[in-house]
Amino acid sequence: MTIVATNCSRHVTFIWFTDYMTIQASTIRPTPIPLDVRANLRMMFVAKHARWTGDLHPEDGNHAPYHREMREILEGLGLNLVIEDSYKALFDRPDVDFVFPLLNRGGFLNSEMLLPLLCTRHGIPFLGASPILRGLSDDKHLTKLEARANGVPTAPWTIFRKGAPIDVRRCPAAARWVIKPNASSASWGVRDAIDHADILAAVDAIHRDGHDAIVEPFLEGSDVEVPVITVGGREAIMPMMLFEQADPAHLRTYAEKRDLADRADKYRLVPFDDPRLSRQISAMTEALIRVFQPFDYGRFEFRVDLATGDIRFLEVNLNCNLWSQKVFGRSALLAGMSQDQLIETIVAESLMRQGLCERDSINRLSQGLVASANG
């Protein structure tokens, strides 16, 4: 299926899912937040660098300007916003109606789940998937089990939980392996190996860092990124993006992904427009969406060998990076959406899903905006 996107100010063409999860093309509009909701609903934005005013962070790289951009967009939307940068903001129940949680990596195992758990404890609606789904998506071993159970091809793997015996003879056969923390992001802690001694050393190092380790054969190719949001109460696939690698055997690193190391000659982010492969990847994504919905927004990743057409599922990232310079921002532009419209749509759909905003009022607002735009 070729993804078509109209380049106009208020209408966007996505891939739709019907009630039976059949994919069809349909023109839709970004979802606005009504003015009364902006004024009256008290929203907390929680991110490590929520108060950042500079450029790259020396350790977290582009995550700092990403958090700054998100804060500035939410402020620009005129929301009644509370800014926080610590889990402590939710240890006691805050005086807010909704939480936008972006403090995903807290420096300890399974920190991905903490903010959603704290919100659930207090009965506060929040953006994104439930705590158990956040944990499921964060565990690469469990997500690969879901992929396999749903007929989505993925590379063979072995999980080594911290504290359990390490028998590298259990690893799948390969000429080269990739070893990484089982719950991490942006390739933090990733390593490769060419023999069992290297695997053992890598797993041991990851365990000493406090994490479980997952071992897979290294797959040459480039990564196809599939951003998914909710529009009109249904999941919609946005235009796919490709991290096109100059060398299909290159192992992308944390420093490269966080713009802490030069990567200009290694890979580039470009639109993915192969009709045949897009159809296959859409069907695989559709199968996985059923597992994780509702999640408001997320990114599904596949390793593709462009020479052979082989596709393998890699992982799911819920509450993933929404920065304008990354996959979601670039995909939104292809779909005709501004970065502000993208963020507003994600928030508005979550508010409606959780009963904090009426869809009828948003539909009337959308129709009014379209009429105004058409003069």
SVG drawing of the C-alpha trace seen along z (x, -y; Angstrom):
<svg xmlns="http://www.w3.org/2000/svg" viewBox="-21 -34 57 59">
<polyline fill="none" stroke="black" stroke-width="0.4" points="0.0,0.0 1.4,-3.4 1.0,-6.0 -0.6,-9.1 -0.5,-12.4 -2.2,-15.6 -0.1,-18.7 -2.7,-21.1 -3.1,-23.0 -6.0,-21.0 -6.5,-17.7 -4.2,-14.7 -4.3,-11.3 -3.3,-8.4 -3.7,-4.6 -6.9,-3.8 -7.9,-0.7 -11.6,0.3 -13.4,2.1 -12.1,5.3 -8.6,3.9 -8.8,3.8 -6.5,1.1 -7.9,-1.6 -6.9,-5.1 -9.0,-7.9 -8.6,-11.7 -8.8,-12.9 -8.2,-16.1 -5.9,-16.9 -7.8,-16.8 -7.9,-20.2 -8.4,-20.7 -11.4,-22.9 -10.6,-26.3 -12.6,-25.6 -10.6,-22.4 -7.4,-24.3 -8.4,-26.8 -10.0,-24.6 -8.2,-21.3 -5.1,-21.3 -2.3,-19.3 1.0,-18.2 4.0,-17.7 6.7,-15.6 10.1,-15.2 13.7,-15.0 14.6,-18.1 11.2,-19.8 12.8,-23.1 15.7,-22.9 16.6,-26.1 19.8,-25.1 20.8,-22.9 22.4,-19.4 22.8,-17.9 26.3,-16.5 25.0,-13.0 21.4,-12.9 22.2,-14.7 19.1,-15.7 16.7,-14.5 17.1,-17.8 16.0,-20.0 13.3,-17.5 11.8,-18.0 12.2,-21.7 10.4,-21.7 7.5,-19.6 7.1,-22.1 7.1,-25.0 4.5,-23.4 2.2,-22.6 2.6,-26.2 1.9,-27.6 -1.4,-25.6 -2.5,-27.7 -2.9,-24.8 -3.3,-25.2 0.1,-23.6 2.1,-22.4 5.8,-21.7 7.7,-19.0 10.9,-17.1 10.8,-14.5 8.9,-11.4 8.4,-13.1 5.8,-15.3 3.4,-12.3 4.4,-10.7 1.5,-12.6 -1.6,-13.4 -1.1,-16.6 -3.9,-19.0 -4.1,-18.1 -6.6,-16.5 -4.3,-14.9 -0.6,-13.9 1.7,-13.9 4.5,-11.6 7.8,-11.8 10.1,-10.8 10.6,-7.3 14.2,-6.6 14.8,-7.1 18.1,-5.3 16.7,-2.1 15.2,1.1 11.5,0.9 11.4,-2.9 9.2,-3.1 6.3,-2.0 6.6,-4.3 4.8,-7.4 1.9,-5.5 1.7,-3.5 1.7,-6.6 -1.0,-8.2 -3.0,-4.9 -2.6,-4.9 -4.0,-8.4 -6.7,-7.8 -5.4,-10.5 -5.8,-10.0 -2.5,-10.1 -1.3,-10.1 -0.2,-6.7 -0.7,-3.0 -1.5,-1.5 1.4,-0.5 1.2,3.2 1.3,2.4 4.2,0.0 6.1,2.8 5.2,5.3 6.5,3.0 9.6,2.2 10.6,5.8 12.1,6.9 11.8,10.6 8.1,10.3 7.3,8.2 9.1,10.7 7.0,13.5 3.9,11.5 5.2,11.0 5.8,14.7 2.4,15.6 0.8,13.2 2.6,14.5 5.0,11.6 8.5,12.7 11.3,11.8 14.9,13.0 15.6,15.9 16.8,14.8 17.9,15.8 17.0,13.9 19.4,13.9 17.7,12.5 19.9,10.9 20.7,13.5 19.8,16.5 22.5,18.9 24.3,17.8 24.7,20.6 25.7,19.1 25.2,22.4 21.5,21.5 22.1,18.6 20.9,19.0 23.5,19.9 25.1,16.9 28.3,15.5 27.7,12.3 25.4,11.4 24.0,8.2 23.7,8.0 21.7,5.3 19.8,4.5 16.4,6.2 14.7,2.9 16.5,-0.1 16.1,-2.8 18.2,-4.5 20.7,-1.6 22.0,-2.3 24.3,0.5 24.3,2.2 27.3,4.5 28.1,7.0 30.1,10.3 31.6,12.8 32.1,15.7 30.7,17.1 33.4,15.6 32.4,12.1 28.7,12.9 29.5,14.0 31.5,10.8 28.7,8.6 25.9,10.3 28.0,10.1 28.6,6.4 24.9,5.7 24.0,7.7 26.5,5.7 24.7,2.6 21.6,4.0 19.8,5.1 18.6,8.3 20.3,9.1 18.9,10.2 21.0,11.9 20.1,12.1 21.8,12.7 22.9,9.4 20.7,8.7 22.2,6.6 19.9,4.0 18.1,0.8 15.4,0.0 11.9,-0.9 10.1,-3.0 6.3,-2.9 4.7,-5.7 1.2,-5.2 -1.2,-7.7 -4.9,-7.8 -7.3,-9.9 -11.0,-9.8 -10.7,-7.2 -8.9,-4.7 -5.2,-3.8 -3.7,-5.3 -0.4,-4.6 1.5,-7.7 4.0,-7.7 6.8,-5.2 10.4,-6.4 13.7,-4.6 17.0,-4.8 18.9,-4.2 22.4,-2.9 25.4,-3.5 26.8,-0.2 24.0,2.4 26.4,4.0 26.9,0.9 25.7,1.1 24.0,-2.1 25.0,-3.4 23.5,-5.5 25.9,-8.4 24.8,-8.5 21.1,-8.4 21.5,-11.2 23.6,-13.3 26.6,-13.0 28.7,-11.5 28.9,-12.3 26.7,-10.0 26.4,-12.0 28.2,-9.4 26.6,-6.3 22.9,-6.6 20.1,-9.1 16.4,-9.3 14.4,-9.3 10.8,-8.5 10.1,-4.8 8.0,-4.4 8.4,-0.8 4.8,0.1 5.2,3.9 7.2,3.9 5.0,1.2 2.0,3.4 3.7,6.3 5.0,4.0 1.5,2.5 0.0,5.9 2.6,6.8 2.0,3.6 -1.7,4.1 -1.3,7.5 0.8,5.9 -1.5,2.9 -4.1,5.4 -1.8,6.4 -1.0,2.9 -4.1,0.8 -5.0,-1.6 -1.7,-3.4 -2.3,-6.9 1.0,-6.9 3.9,-4.5 6.6,-3.4 7.0,0.1 10.4,1.0 11.4,3.5 14.8,4.5 14.6,4.7 17.1,6.2 16.4,4.0 18.4,6.3 16.3,9.4 13.1,7.9 13.4,9.9 11.5,8.2 12.0,8.9 10.3,7.2 12.6,5.5 10.7,3.8 7.9,1.5 8.4,-1.8 5.3,-3.2 5.6,-6.8 8.5,-7.1 10.4,-10.2 8.1,-12.8 10.8,-15.4 10.4,-17.3 13.8,-16.2 13.1,-12.5 10.7,-9.9 7.4,-11.3 8.2,-14.9 9.5,-14.1 6.6,-11.7 4.1,-14.4 5.5,-16.8 5.1,-14.2 1.4,-13.9 0.9,-17.6 0.8,-18.1 2.8,-20.7 4.6,-19.6 2.1,-21.6 -0.8,-19.8 0.8,-16.4 1.2,-17.0 -2.3,-18.6 -3.9,-15.6 -2.2,-13.0 -3.2,-14.9 -6.8,-15.6 -7.4,-12.0 -6.2,-10.7 -8.4,-13.2 -11.4,-12.0 -10.6,-8.4 -10.6,-8.9 -13.7,-11.0 -12.1,-14.4 -13.3,-15.9 -16.4,-15.3 -15.8,-14.2 -18.9,-16.0 -17.4,-19.3 -14.1,-18.6 -15.9,-17.6 -17.8,-20.9 -14.5,-22.8 -12.8,-20.9 -15.6,-21.8 -15.4,-25.4 -11.7,-25.5 -12.0,-23.9 -14.8,-26.4 -12.6,-29.3 -9.6,-27.9 -11.6,-27.6 -12.8,-31.2"/>
</svg>
